Amino acid sequence: DALVLRNFDELFDDDSALWGGGSVKALYTYDWTMARPPWGKNPPTQGGFIVAKPDARTFEALVSVVRQGDFRAGSGWGGTSTGNYWGGMTIQGLVPYFFEKLHPGTGRAVDNCVYNNMANNPRSIGGFDKGECRDGTKPPATCKDCRLVELDTVKTTHFTICQKPWGCTSASHLSCPYCPLCAKFHKRWFDIRRELEIEWETYDLVGYTGDATERRGMCGKHKDGQRGYKPVPMHLLLQNKTRSRRWLASWQPRR
């Protein structure tokens, strides 16, 4: 349920300062929406975005932590309060515990408005500029609001708060704080699906009609009378032997 909008090769550049000359083994984003007071402490990582540098020792050490299983009810991993939130017993608590508590300096958070943008509220109260910044930022400084960034600055999005495009919900007409950006994310998802189907020669110009333009007619009334998401007609792809061979080949590992 994630979508790549722009190239982010910079995160795979070993010479980038992000990797700390080799000391950093993982890049990830924080999910401050799940954080608990005191604000700015024990930030949850977001399980939808992690760039890991292959390293056998790091892997073995991480597996060892999982096997030890020192997760405590009410106080999280190792009693540090890390992981005392949704998803904290697994990846969203394990990553910050390992890379920031057990091995500080070996993990680094990147801008969650650029990578893994979920259009989430950075504050403790709904709306805009209300409550405290969950990342611990204190006035007069303010925390960055990922709901207000321009679409062309976002490199990947994660459909959580925005819900899934194939759920055929529309945010374009709503007034909620996250709806405008979510509508843009959904529209881009359907645009990319349309581009893919045109390439596959499965795009149904007749069938994809009668629906909101931002969804490219891929939601709405089906020929059988049902309403909802119209899946990619894979049978059309498979009927085209040349296209199907190319599609199947694209899934094979490169040597």
C-alpha positions in Angstrom: 0.0 0.0 0.0 2.9 2.4 -0.9 3.6 4.3 -4.0 6.9 5.6 -5.4 6.3 9.0 -7.0 9.9 10.0 -7.7 13.4 8.6 -7.8 15.2 8.4 -4.5 18.5 6.9 -5.5 20.2 9.3 -3.1 19.3 6.9 -0.3 21.3 4.1 -1.9 24.4 6.2 -2.4 27.2 4.8 -0.1 29.0 8.1 -0.3 26.0 10.1 1.0 26.5 11.7 4.4 23.3 9.9 5.4 25.2 6.7 5.8 27.7 8.3 8.2 30.8 6.9 6.4 29.5 3.3 6.9 28.4 3.5 10.5 24.7 3.8 9.7 23.1 0.5 8.7 19.5 1.6 8.2 17.4 4.6 7.2 13.8 4.9 8.2 11.0 7.4 9.0 9.4 8.2 12.3 5.7 8.0 12.8 5.0 10.7 15.4 1.3 10.1 15.1 1.7 7.0 17.3 4.1 8.7 19.8 3.2 9.2 23.4 4.2 11.8 25.9 6.7 13.1 26.8 6.8 14.4 23.2 10.0 13.8 21.3 11.0 10.8 23.3 11.0 7.2 22.0 9.8 7.9 18.5 8.0 5.1 16.7 9.5 4.2 13.3 7.0 3.7 10.5 7.0 0.1 9.2 6.2 1.1 5.7 9.7 2.5 4.9 13.1 1.1 5.7 16.3 1.2 3.7 18.6 -1.4 5.1 22.3 -1.9 4.2 23.1 -5.6 4.0 25.3 -6.5 6.9 25.5 -10.0 8.3 26.5 -8.9 11.8 23.7 -6.4 12.1 21.2 -9.1 10.9 22.4 -11.7 13.4 22.3 -9.2 16.2 18.8 -8.1 15.3 17.6 -11.8 15.1 19.2 -12.3 18.6 17.1 -9.5 20.0 13.9 -11.0 18.6 14.7 -14.5 19.9 15.5 -13.1 23.3 12.0 -11.4 23.2 12.5 -8.9 26.0 9.3 -7.0 25.3 7.6 -6.0 28.5 3.9 -5.1 28.8 3.6 -1.4 29.6 7.3 -0.6 29.2 8.2 -1.9 25.8 11.5 -3.4 24.6 14.0 -3.9 27.4 11.9 -1.7 29.7 12.9 1.4 27.7 9.3 2.4 26.8 10.3 1.9 23.1 7.6 0.0 21.4 4.9 0.9 23.9 2.5 1.8 21.0 0.7 0.3 18.0 3.0 -2.1 16.1 5.7 -1.6 18.8 6.1 -5.3 19.6 7.2 -5.8 15.9 9.0 -3.7 13.4 7.8 -0.2 14.5 9.2 -0.7 18.0 12.0 -3.2 17.3 13.8 -0.9 14.8 14.2 2.2 17.1 15.1 -0.1 20.0 17.8 -1.8 18.1 19.2 1.1 16.2 18.8 3.9 18.7 18.8 2.3 22.1 21.1 -0.8 21.8 23.3 0.5 19.0 22.9 4.3 18.9 24.3 6.0 15.8 23.7 3.0 13.5 20.3 4.1 12.4 19.0 7.4 11.0 15.6 8.9 10.4 14.9 10.7 7.1 12.3 13.4 6.3 8.9 11.7 6.6 7.3 14.4 4.5 9.5 13.4 1.6 9.7 9.7 2.1 6.7 7.7 3.3 4.4 10.7 3.5 1.1 9.7 5.1 -0.5 13.2 5.3 -0.4 12.8 9.1 -1.0 15.5 11.8 2.3 16.3 13.6 0.5 17.7 16.6 -1.3 16.4 19.6 -4.7 18.0 18.7 -6.6 17.8 15.4 -6.7 20.6 12.9 -3.8 22.9 12.2 -1.4 24.6 14.6 -3.2 23.3 17.7 -1.7 21.4 20.6 1.9 20.5 21.0 4.4 19.1 18.5 4.7 15.4 18.9 8.4 15.5 17.9 9.2 17.7 20.9 9.7 20.9 18.9 9.1 23.9 21.2 7.8 27.4 20.4 8.7 29.7 18.7 9.9 26.9 16.4 7.2 24.8 14.8 7.0 21.2 13.5 6.8 20.4 9.8 3.3 19.5 8.7 3.4 16.8 6.0 -0.2 17.6 5.0 0.8 21.0 3.6 3.7 20.0 1.4 3.6 20.2 -2.4 3.0 17.0 -4.2 6.2 17.4 -6.3 8.3 17.3 -3.1 7.0 13.9 -2.1 9.0 10.8 -3.3 7.0 8.0 -1.7 3.6 7.9 -0.1 2.1 5.3 2.2 -1.7 4.8 2.1 -2.6 4.6 5.8 -4.4 7.7 6.9 -5.4 8.4 3.3 -6.9 4.9 3.0 -6.3 2.7 -0.1 -7.1 4.0 -3.6 -8.7 0.7 -4.5 -11.2 1.2 -1.6 -12.8 3.7 -4.0 -13.3 6.4 -1.4 -12.9 10.0 -2.5 -11.3 12.7 -0.5 -11.5 15.4 -3.1 -14.8 16.8 -1.9 -14.1 16.7 1.9 -12.9 19.4 4.2 -10.7 17.3 6.5 -7.2 18.6 7.0 -5.5 15.7 5.2 -8.0 15.3 2.4 -6.5 17.7 -0.2 -3.1 15.9 -0.2 -4.8 12.5 0.0 -6.9 13.2 -3.1 -3.7 14.1 -5.0 -2.0 10.8 -3.9 -5.1 8.8 -5.0 -5.2 10.6 -8.3 -1.6 9.8 -8.9 -2.1 6.2 -8.1 -4.9 5.9 -10.7 -2.8 7.9 -13.2 0.0 5.4 -12.8 -2.3 2.4 -13.1 -3.6 3.9 -16.4 -0.1 4.3 -17.7 0.6 0.7 -16.8 -2.5 -0.6 -18.5 -1.8 1.4 -21.7 1.6 -0.2 -21.8 0.1 -3.6 -21.2 -2.6 -2.9 -23.8 -5.4 -3.8 -21.3 -6.7 -0.3 -20.9 -10.5 -0.3 -21.4 -11.5 3.1 -22.8 -15.1 2.0 -22.9 -15.2 0.2 -19.5 -13.5 3.0 -17.6 -16.1 5.6 -17.9 -18.8 7.3 -15.8 -16.7 7.9 -12.7 -14.8 10.8 -11.2 -12.0 11.9 -13.5 -9.3 11.6 -10.7 -10.0 7.9 -10.5 -9.9 7.3 -14.3 -13.2 5.5 -14.3 -11.7 2.6 -12.4 -14.2 2.8 -9.6 -18.0 2.7 -10.1 -20.6 0.5 -11.6 -19.4 -2.8 -13.1 -20.9 -4.6 -16.1 -22.4 -7.1 -13.7 -24.1 -4.3 -11.7 -21.7 -4.4 -8.8 -20.1 -1.2 -7.6 -16.5 -0.6 -6.4 -13.0 -1.1 -7.6 -12.5 -2.4 -11.1 -9.4 -4.7 -11.0 -6.8 -4.8 -13.7 -8.2 -7.3 -16.4 -5.3 -9.7 -16.2 -7.1 -12.1 -18.5 -6.6 -9.6 -21.3 -2.9 -9.4 -20.6 -2.6 -13.2 -20.6 -4.5 -13.5 -23.8 -1.7 -11.4 -25.5 1.1 -14.0 -25.6 3.8 -11.4 -26.5 2.8 -9.1 -23.7 2.3 -11.9 -21.2 5.8 -13.2 -21.9 7.3 -9.8 -21.3 5.3 -9.4 -18.1 6.4 -12.7 -16.8 10.0 -12.0 -17.7 9.9 -8.7 -15.8 9.3 -10.7 -12.6 12.3 -12.9 -13.0 15.4 -12.1 -11.0 18.2 -10.5 -13.0 21.6 -12.3 -13.1 
